[in-house]
Every structure is written in C-alpha cells, then in structure tokens.
C-alpha cells in the first residue's frame, strides 16, 4: 500500500510543507524542471506538489528531502523541516 501524507497529517500541515518545499527549492536556485529531474517527476507534478494540488506520496517526499538536502520529521505534533546544509 502506498502511503500518502493525507493519511498521516491534515491538509493545512501538508499545505505548509508544500510552501516550504517551494521556498527551499528557490533558495537552492533550482527551477521546477531541474527539481523534477532530481526527484523523478515532471515539471507539472512539481507545480502540483508546491501548490498543494493533490497529495504527496511518502516515497516522493523521501526523494524531495534527498534532493533538497533536508530532513522532514513527521510526528504526532506536526511536520517539521530542517535544512541539513
């Protein structure tokens, strides 16, 4: 079974995560095409993820974390993002 974040967290928490991903991508000076190539999705999917249209698979979130060099902590209290370097 593929787990999606909506199975774990609220829509508001996922929307905040989506905005954070977009901000970090821009901070890392990557466009959506480059970022999509790194995580194995098309530019249109990056746009959907960043604008919180649809859901994020946990497997995709792992690839995002690796590409952006971040840690994503999911706990009972919410979702926290830490920049590693």
C-alpha positions, 0 to 999 in steps of 0.5 A: 500500500502506498502511503500518502501524507493525507493519511498521516497529517491534515491538509493545512500541515501538508499545505505548509510543507508544500510552501516550504518545499517551494521556498527551499527549492528557490533558495537552492536556485533550482527551477521546477524542471531541474527539481523534477529531474532530481526527484523523478517527476515532471515539471507539472507534478512539481507545480502540483506538489508546491501548490498543494494540488493533490497529495504527496506520496511518502516515497516522493517526499523521501526523494524531495528531502534527498534532493533538497538536502533536508530532513522532514520529521513527521510526528504526532505534533506536526511536520517539521523541516530542517535544512541539513546544509 
